[in-house]
């Protein structure tokens, strides 16, 4: 069996302290070899009369970054995780978790069965299982509420977001932060505790859960939070049920049994398999099959964005958020000033909502510099053009960029579907030209399509993919083809949605049907978010006749209903809110346009809406894959869940 085990635990002694180091690169998951190594090492330390305390830490830059997902659904080799954690929790000798990096999922659950916890300043802790359609199934739903209270624990588990060491200390998850050598500080901390008759176990700390009994608001608020942020997901309700058991069960092991039962329900639910597919798919999408991992990257230390409109401003915010100074160029001073004001307003909204501090706002704004002249871009490392969709205009801009920037600068276009090779053809550096299609609003949406031109070099592609990661984007590679991946699929999807609108369905019915199916946002909410006027203005500029499916949105634009940007589109919006409200005043427009174009409006069932819209996505995705525009089927999934 030993040859089949993955990972190990290194064992060494420092005086009267045993140091256990989880060694399973790159992130030290709790694979079978780690579980066996932990159980064996705890037993070894407990039978050694010279050992008085135990330190548990991780090799490399991670403590333990969770369970080994590849083992899910399989019969475990060696001890299961619960058995291993019992060995730690009921050790005869005190154990301190020395958290040297990420303690996520099963990693944090391992730390919670230790008597004490100390961490480095750059450590993070969290229970992100909800992102995989699961719940923390090794005691996390029972122990975390005992440490920080059920309300805070629910927020952590339902969001799935990790928190930094300082916040973990303030909330009581860890006992200390190491400012120097983590192991040396852990030794000192543990030695200070050795004289005690007993050492704390989180399972025995019932004060905060007893205080929560009878407080219905805790669970009600959690359900409301889950409904808003995890709509349609199965695991959140089970997490809430686990914490409810933690609050109300008098016996810890009875509540643990409920956690195990609910975990199994999540494990066999189809959402779990789908969400794990997305987890691996996003990681696969970041790799380009013919580009080696060790490809030299062009360092991006400064950037320029051409265009200060909605897209340009959003892209500039992405650079600033990533800590990269960015110049925003616009030839129209009024547009430039307006664009900078919009950026500042967006950050102020974040301050008002408590997402960043005023100091952080000042810091990111200091990285954004407006300019009216191309000469200021001479020393930047990357330029992203973000003007409206007009090939001649983009070619003119790229000629200027080619002349004004240094010969190492990467030149990128935010085009949503124009020919990257045609844009690159006007430059002397087609190897450094690439498409970077951000989705609107660029500072919010995670998706980034990186469009590979015929001459785009491996260094250019690898650099832009790394930049996307630094911006915390889900970056997917597309070959140069009309509409790339997202907009090509979107065309068929929105075509069906607009046909359904002409045939008799209303925007809120269509959106609700598709959101109930699982889409994060219905097509008409999405169109309002992007802006109805973008296509309308582009067609007017190019003097193109509007297709029948654009007739209703064009009619709304003629009435100055552009979407969220001016609080009126397919829906109405209250000032400062993105929440859609019905717009019954539009229904006369829908009827008139339908009649003018030969449609007889009818009642349309929700299932027909879902079938027509989703199957159009499936069919177009299959065609894109067969044409080789994308590397793998999973990349298409990543495009459409982001």
C-alpha positions in Angstrom: 0.0 0.0 0.0 2.9 2.4 0.8 3.8 2.7 -2.9 0.2 3.9 -3.6 0.2 6.6 -1.0 0.5 10.2 -2.1 2.4 12.7 0.1 4.2 12.3 3.4 4.8 13.9 6.8 8.4 14.7 7.8 9.2 14.2 11.5 11.9 15.9 13.4 12.6 16.9 17.0 13.7 20.2 18.5 14.5 19.5 22.2 11.2 18.3 23.8 9.1 19.4 20.8 8.2 17.2 17.8 7.8 19.1 14.5 5.5 17.5 11.9 5.8 18.9 8.4 3.2 18.0 5.8 5.0 17.5 2.5 2.8 17.0 -0.5 3.7 19.7 -3.1 2.7 22.0 -4.4 -0.1 22.9 -1.9 0.0 20.0 0.6 -3.5 18.5 0.2 -4.7 15.9 2.6 -3.9 13.0 0.4 -3.8 9.4 1.7 -0.1 9.5 2.4 -0.5 12.8 4.4 -3.3 11.3 6.5 -1.4 8.2 7.3 1.8 10.2 8.0 -0.1 12.5 10.4 -1.7 9.6 12.3 1.6 7.7 12.5 3.6 10.8 13.6 1.1 11.8 16.3 1.3 8.3 17.7 5.1 8.4 17.5 5.2 11.7 19.4 2.7 10.5 22.0 4.7 7.3 22.9 8.0 9.2 23.1 8.5 10.1 26.7 11.0 12.9 25.8 8.4 14.7 23.7 6.2 17.2 25.6 4.5 19.1 22.7 3.9 18.9 18.9 4.0 21.5 16.1 2.2 20.8 12.9 3.2 22.8 9.9 3.5 22.6 6.1 6.4 22.4 3.7 6.8 25.2 1.1 4.4 28.0 1.0 1.2 26.2 2.1 0.0 24.8 5.4 -2.6 22.5 4.0 -4.7 23.7 1.1 -7.6 21.3 1.5 -8.6 17.8 0.8 -7.4 15.9 -2.3 -10.3 16.4 -4.7 -9.0 13.5 -6.9 -9.9 11.1 -4.1 -13.6 12.1 -3.8 -16.0 9.3 -4.3 -13.2 6.6 -3.9 -12.6 4.2 -1.1 -9.7 5.8 0.9 -6.3 4.1 1.2 -5.0 4.4 4.8 -7.0 6.2 7.5 -9.8 8.5 6.5 -9.7 12.2 7.4 -12.0 11.9 10.4 -9.8 9.1 11.9 -6.7 11.2 11.4 -8.3 14.3 12.9 -9.4 12.4 16.0 -5.8 11.3 16.5 -4.8 15.0 16.5 -7.7 16.2 18.6 -7.2 13.6 21.3 -3.5 13.7 21.4 -2.0 13.2 24.9 0.4 16.0 24.2 -0.6 19.6 23.2 -0.5 20.5 19.5 -0.1 23.9 17.9 -0.8 24.4 14.2 1.9 26.6 12.7 0.1 28.0 9.7 2.8 29.0 7.1 0.5 29.9 4.2 -2.9 28.7 3.0 -5.0 26.8 5.5 -8.1 26.1 3.4 -10.9 23.6 3.7 -9.6 20.5 5.3 -6.5 22.5 6.1 -8.3 24.8 8.4 -10.3 21.9 9.8 -7.0 20.3 10.7 -5.9 23.4 12.4 -9.2 23.6 14.3 -8.6 20.2 16.0 -5.2 21.4 17.3 -5.1 23.0 20.7 -3.5 26.2 19.5 -3.0 28.1 16.2 -0.2 30.5 15.2 0.2 32.0 11.7 2.5 34.1 9.6 1.4 37.5 8.5 0.8 36.3 4.9 -1.2 33.3 5.9 -4.9 32.9 4.8 -7.6 30.7 6.3 -11.0 29.7 4.9 -13.6 27.1 4.2 -14.2 27.4 0.4 -16.0 24.0 0.0 -19.2 25.8 -1.1 -17.4 26.7 -4.3 -17.2 23.0 -5.1 -20.8 22.3 -4.3 -19.8 20.8 -0.9 -19.8 21.7 2.8 -16.9 21.6 5.2 -17.2 17.9 6.1 -14.5 17.3 8.6 -15.9 19.3 11.5 -15.7 22.8 10.0 -19.4 23.5 10.4 -19.2 22.5 14.1 -15.9 23.9 15.3 -15.8 27.3 13.5 -19.1 28.5 15.0 -17.7 27.7 18.4 -14.7 29.9 17.8 -16.2 32.9 16.1 -19.9 32.5 16.6 -22.5 31.0 14.2 -23.2 34.3 12.3 -19.6 35.0 11.3 -18.9 31.3 10.6 -21.9 31.2 8.3 -20.7 34.2 6.4 -17.3 32.6 5.9 -18.6 29.3 4.8 -21.4 30.7 2.5 -19.0 33.2 0.8 -16.2 30.6 0.5 -13.8 33.5 0.7 -10.6 33.2 2.7 -9.5 35.8 5.2 -6.0 37.1 6.1 -4.1 36.2 9.2 -4.8 39.6 10.9 -8.5 39.2 10.5 -8.4 35.6 11.6 -6.6 36.8 14.8 -9.2 39.5 15.5 -12.0 37.0 15.1 -10.4 34.4 17.3 -9.6 31.7 14.7 -5.9 31.9 15.5 -4.2 32.7 18.7 -1.1 34.6 17.5 0.7 36.0 14.5 4.4 35.2 14.1 6.5 38.3 13.2 9.8 36.4 12.9 10.5 32.7 12.5 7.2 30.8 12.5 8.7 27.6 14.0 10.7 29.4 16.6 7.7 31.4 17.6 5.6 28.3 17.7 8.1 26.5 19.9 8.1 29.5 22.3 4.3 29.7 22.3 3.9 25.9 23.0 6.6 25.8 25.7 4.7 28.6 27.5 1.7 26.3 27.6 3.4 23.0 28.7 2.9 23.6 32.4 -0.9 23.7 32.1 -2.9 20.7 33.4 -5.2 20.8 30.3 -5.3 22.3 26.9 -8.3 23.8 25.0 -10.3 21.8 22.5 -12.6 23.7 20.2 -15.2 21.0 20.4 -15.7 21.8 24.1 -16.1 25.6 23.7 -19.9 25.9 23.7 -20.3 29.5 24.9 -21.0 31.2 21.6 -23.4 28.5 20.3 -25.4 28.5 23.5 -25.7 32.3 23.2 -27.1 31.8 19.7 -29.9 29.5 20.7 -33.3 31.0 20.2 -31.9 33.8 17.9 -33.8 33.1 14.7 -32.2 36.1 13.0 -28.9 34.2 12.6 -30.3 31.5 10.4 -32.7 33.9 8.6 -29.9 36.3 7.7 -27.8 33.3 6.4 -30.7 32.1 4.3 -31.2 35.6 2.8 -27.4 35.9 2.1 -27.4 32.5 0.4 -30.5 33.3 -1.6 -28.8 36.5 -2.9 -25.3 35.2 -3.6 -25.8 31.4 -4.2 -29.1 31.3 -6.0 -30.2 27.8 -7.0 -27.2 26.1 -5.3 -27.7 23.0 -3.1 -24.8 23.1 -0.7 -25.6 26.5 1.1 -28.8 25.2 2.6 -26.9 22.2 3.9 -24.2 24.4 5.5 -27.0 26.4 7.2 -28.6 23.1 8.4 -25.2 22.0 9.9 -24.8 25.2 11.8 -28.3 24.9 13.0 -27.4 21.5 14.4 -24.2 23.0 16.0 -26.4 25.6 17.8 -29.2 23.2 19.0 -27.6 19.8 19.5 -26.3 19.3 23.1 -23.9 16.5 22.0 -21.1 17.5 19.7 -20.8 14.0 18.1 -24.6 14.0 17.3 -24.1 17.3 15.4 -21.0 15.8 13.7 -23.2 12.9 12.5 -25.6 15.4 10.9 -22.7 17.1 9.2 -21.5 13.8 7.8 -25.1 13.0 6.5 -25.4 16.4 4.9 -21.9 16.1 3.4 -22.9 12.9 1.7 -26.0 14.5 0.3 -23.8 17.2 -1.3 -21.3 14.6 -2.5 -23.9 12.7 -4.6 -25.7 15.8 -5.9 -25.0 16.6 -9.6 -24.1 20.2 -8.7 -21.0 18.9 -6.9 -19.7 17.2 -10.0 -20.5 20.2 -12.2 -18.8 22.7 -9.8 -15.7 20.5 -9.5 -15.6 20.3 -13.3 -15.6 24.2 -13.4 -12.9 24.2 -10.7 -10.5 22.1 -12.8 -11.8 23.7 -16.1 -10.7 27.2 -15.0 -7.2 25.9 -14.2 -7.0 24.1 -17.5 -8.2 27.2 -19.4 -5.1 29.1 -18.0 -2.8 26.8 -19.9 -2.1 27.1 -23.7 -1.3 23.6 -25.1 1.7 24.6 -27.3 3.3 27.1 -24.9 5.7 25.7 -22.3 5.3 26.7 -18.6 8.8 28.2 -18.5 8.1 30.6 -21.4 9.8 34.0 -20.7 7.3 36.6 -19.7 7.4 40.3 -20.5 7.2 42.2 -17.2 4.2 44.4 -17.0 5.0 47.3 -14.7 3.2 50.1 -16.5 0.2 50.2 -18.8 -1.8 52.5 -21.0 -5.5 52.4 -22.0 -6.8 54.2 -25.0 -10.3 55.4 -24.6 -11.9 56.7 -21.4 -15.4 55.4 -21.8 -17.2 52.6 -20.0 -14.8 49.9 -21.1 -11.6 52.0 -21.0 -12.4 53.1 -17.5 -13.2 49.6 -16.3 -9.9 48.2 -17.8 -7.9 51.0 -16.1 -9.5 50.0 -12.8 -8.3 46.5 -13.4 -4.7 47.6 -13.8 -4.9 49.9 -10.7 -6.5 47.1 -8.6 -3.6 44.9 -9.6 -1.1 47.6 -8.5 0.0 48.5 -12.0 0.3 52.3 -12.8 -1.9 53.1 -15.9 -2.2 56.0 -18.2 -5.7 56.7 -19.6 -5.5 58.4 -23.0 -8.4 60.2 -24.8 -8.1 62.8 -27.5 -11.2 64.6 -26.1 -10.5 66.4 -22.9 -14.2 66.5 -21.8 -14.5 62.8 -22.4 -11.3 62.2 -20.5 -12.4 64.2 -17.5 -15.8 62.6 -17.5 -14.2 59.1 -17.6 -11.9 59.8 -14.7 -14.8 61.1 -12.7 -16.7 57.9 -13.4 -13.7 55.8 -12.2 -13.6 57.9 -9.0 -17.3 57.5 -8.5 -17.0 53.7 -8.9 -14.4 53.6 -6.2 -16.4 55.9 -4.0 -19.4 53.5 -4.2 -17.0 50.7 -3.0 -16.0 52.9 -0.1 -19.6 53.7 0.8 -20.4 50.0 0.8 -17.5 49.2 3.0 -15.6 47.1 0.4 -12.5 49.3 0.5 -11.3 52.1 2.8 -10.9 55.7 1.8 -7.2 55.2 2.0 -7.3 52.3 -0.4 -9.4 54.4 -2.8 -6.7 57.1 -2.7 -4.0 54.5 -3.3 -5.6 53.1 -6.5 -6.7 56.5 -7.8 -3.0 57.6 -7.5 -2.1 54.8 -10.0 -4.5 56.2 -12.7 -3.2 59.1 -14.7 -5.1 60.9 -17.5 -3.3 62.1 -20.7 -4.2 63.6 -24.0 -1.1 62.7 -26.0 0.3 59.5 -27.3 3.9 60.5 -26.5 3.2 59.9 -22.8 2.8 56.2 -23.6 6.4 55.8 -24.9 7.7 53.7 -21.9 4.6 51.6 -21.1 4.8 47.8 -21.2 1.3 47.2 -22.6 -1.3 49.3 -24.3 -5.0 48.3 -24.5 -7.2 50.0 -27.0 -10.8 50.3 -25.8 -12.7 52.4 -28.3 -15.9 51.5 -30.1 -16.1 48.8 -32.7 -14.8 50.4 -35.9 -11.9 48.6 -37.7 -10.6 51.8 -39.4 -10.5 53.7 -36.1 -8.7 50.8 -34.3 -6.2 50.5 -37.1 -5.4 54.2 -36.9 -4.9 53.9 -33.2 -2.6 50.9 -33.6 -0.5 52.8 -36.1 0.0 55.6 -33.6 0.8 53.1 -30.8 3.3 51.4 -33.0 5.1 54.6 -33.7 4.9 56.1 -30.2 5.6 53.1 -27.9 8.9 51.3 -27.4 9.4 48.2 -29.5 8.8 45.8 -26.5 5.3 47.2 -25.7 2.5 44.7 -26.2 -0.4 46.2 -28.2 -3.8 44.8 -27.3 -7.3 45.4 -28.6 -10.4 45.2 -26.5 -12.4 44.4 -29.6 -15.4 42.2 -29.0 -15.2 40.5 -32.4 -13.2 42.3 -35.1 -10.3 40.7 -36.9 -7.2 40.9 -34.8 -4.9 40.0 -37.7 -6.4 43.0 -39.7 -5.5 45.2 -36.7 -2.0 43.7 -36.4 -1.3 44.2 -40.1 -0.9 48.0 -39.7 1.9 47.5 -37.2 5.6 46.5 -37.5 5.2 44.1 -34.5 2.3 41.7 -35.3 4.0 39.2 -32.9 3.2 41.6 -30.0 -0.5 42.2 -31.0 -3.2 40.3 -29.2 -6.9 40.6 -28.4 -7.9 41.3 -24.8 -11.7 41.1 -24.8 -12.9 42.3 -21.4 -16.7 42.0 -20.7 -18.7 44.9 -19.5 -18.4 46.3 -16.9 -14.8 45.4 -17.1 -14.1 46.1 -13.5 -16.8 43.7 -12.4 -17.0 40.8 -14.9 -14.4 38.1 -14.4 -14.2 36.8 -18.0 -11.3 37.8 -20.2 -11.0 36.4 -23.8 -7.4 36.4 -24.9 -7.5 36.3 -28.7 -4.5 34.8 -30.5 -3.7 36.3 -33.8 -1.8 34.4 -36.5 1.5 36.1 -35.6 0.9 36.5 -31.8 4.1 35.2 -30.1 4.2 32.6 -27.4 5.8 35.2 -25.1 3.0 37.7 -25.8 0.3 35.1 -25.2 1.9 33.8 -22.0 2.4 37.4 -20.7 -1.2 38.4 -21.3 -2.5 35.2 -19.7 -0.3 35.9 -16.6 -1.6 39.5 -16.6 -5.2 38.2 -16.6 -4.4 36.1 -13.6 -2.9 39.0 -11.8 -6.1 41.0 -12.5 -8.0 38.0 -11.0 -9.7 37.3 -14.3 -10.9 34.0 -15.7 -8.8 34.1 -18.9 -9.6 31.9 -21.8 -7.8 31.7 -25.2 -9.7 32.0 -28.4 -8.4 31.9 -32.0 -9.1 34.9 -34.2 -12.7 34.3 -35.5 -15.7 36.5 -35.7 -17.3 36.9 -32.3 -14.6 34.8 -30.7 -16.2 32.4 -28.2 -18.5 34.5 -25.9 -20.1 36.9 -28.4 -20.5 34.2 -31.0 -22.5 32.0 -28.6 -24.2 35.1 -27.2 -25.5 35.9 -30.6 -27.6 32.8 -30.8 -28.7 33.0 -27.2 -29.9 36.6 -27.4 -31.4 36.0 -30.8 -33.7 33.4 -29.2 -34.4 35.7 -26.3 -35.4 38.6 -28.6 -37.5 36.3 -30.7 -39.3 35.1 -27.6 -39.9 38.8 -26.7 -41.3 39.5 -30.1 -43.5 36.3 -29.9 -45.1 37.3 -26.6 -42.9 36.6 -23.6 -41.9 39.6 -21.4 -38.3 40.4 -20.3 -38.9 39.5 -16.7 -40.5 36.1 -17.6 -37.5 35.2 -19.9 -35.0 36.3 -17.3 -36.7 34.5 -14.5 -37.0 31.3 -16.4 -33.3 31.3 -17.3 -32.1 32.3 -13.9 -34.2 29.6 -12.3 -32.5 27.2 -14.7 -29.2 28.3 -13.3 -27.9 31.3 -15.4 -26.5 33.9 -13.1 -28.2 36.7 -15.1 -31.0 36.7 -17.6 -30.4 38.1 -21.1 -32.4 41.3 -20.7 -30.8 42.1 -17.3 -27.5 41.5 -19.1 -28.4 43.7 -22.0 -29.4 46.5 -19.6 -26.1 46.1 -17.8 -24.0 46.2 -21.0 -26.0 49.1 -22.5 -28.6 48.9 -25.2 -27.2 51.9 -27.0 -23.9 50.2 -27.9 -25.3 48.1 -30.8 -27.8 50.9 -31.7 -25.1 53.5 -32.1 -22.8 51.1 -34.0 -25.6 50.3 -36.5 -26.4 54.0 -36.9 -22.7 54.9 -37.4 -22.2 52.1 -40.0 -25.7 52.8 -41.6 -26.6 49.2 -41.1 -30.3 48.2 -41.1 -31.3 46.7 -37.8 -32.2 43.0 -37.8 -35.7 42.2 -36.6 -34.3 41.0 -33.2 -32.9 44.4 -32.5 -36.1 46.3 -33.3 -37.4 46.5 -29.8 -34.1 47.5 -28.2 -33.7 50.2 -30.9 -37.2 51.5 -30.2 -36.2 51.7 -26.5 -33.0 53.6 -27.3 -35.0 56.1 -29.4 -36.8 56.9 -26.1 -33.4 57.3 -24.4 -33.8 54.0 -22.5 -30.2 52.8 -22.7 -30.1 50.4 -19.7 -28.6 50.8 -16.2 -26.4 53.7 -17.3 -29.4 56.0 -17.3 -31.7 54.0 -15.1 -34.1 52.9 -17.9 -33.9 50.1 -20.4 -35.9 46.9 -20.5 -36.3 47.5 -16.7 -36.4 50.6 -14.5 -33.7 51.2 -11.9 -33.7 53.3 -8.8 -30.9 55.8 -8.4 -27.7 54.2 -7.3 -29.2 50.7 -7.6 -28.6 47.8 -10.0 -31.8 46.0 -9.0 -34.2 45.7 -11.9 -37.8 46.9 -11.5 -40.7 46.1 -13.9 -41.2 48.7 -16.7 -44.9 48.2 -17.7 -44.7 51.3 -19.8 -42.6 49.3 -22.3 -45.3 46.8 -23.1 -47.0 49.0 -25.6 -43.7 49.2 -27.5 -43.4 45.4 -27.4 -46.9 45.0 -28.9 -46.4 47.7 -31.5 -43.0 46.4 -32.8 -44.3 42.8 -32.8 -47.4 43.7 -34.9 -45.3 45.9 -37.3 -43.0 42.9 -38.0 -45.8 40.3 -38.5 -45.7 38.6 -35.1 -48.8 37.4 -33.3 -48.1 37.5 -29.6 -48.9 34.4 -27.5 -48.4 32.8 -24.1 -45.0 31.1 -24.0 -44.3 28.4 -21.3 -41.0 28.7 -19.3 -39.8 25.4 -20.5 -39.9 26.6 -24.1 -37.8 29.7 -23.1 -35.2 27.5 -21.4 -35.0 25.0 -24.3 -34.7 27.5 -27.1 -32.1 29.7 -25.3 -29.9 27.0 -23.7 -29.9 24.6 -26.7 -28.8 27.5 -28.9 -25.7 27.8 -26.6 -25.1 24.1 -26.7 -25.3 23.9 -30.5 -23.1 26.9 -31.1 -20.5 25.7 -28.5 -20.3 22.4 -30.3 -19.7 24.2 -33.6 -17.0 26.4 -32.1 -15.2 23.4 -30.7 -15.4 21.5 -34.0 -13.8 24.5 -35.7 -10.9 24.6 -33.3 -11.6 28.1 -32.2 -11.1 27.0 -28.6 -8.7 24.5 -27.2 -11.1 22.4 -25.2 -14.8 22.0 -24.3 -14.1 23.1 -20.7 -13.0 26.6 -22.0 -16.5 27.2 -23.4 -18.0 26.3 -20.0 -15.6 28.8 -18.3 -16.7 31.5 -20.7 -20.4 30.9 -20.0 -20.3 30.6 -16.2 -18.4 33.9 -16.0 
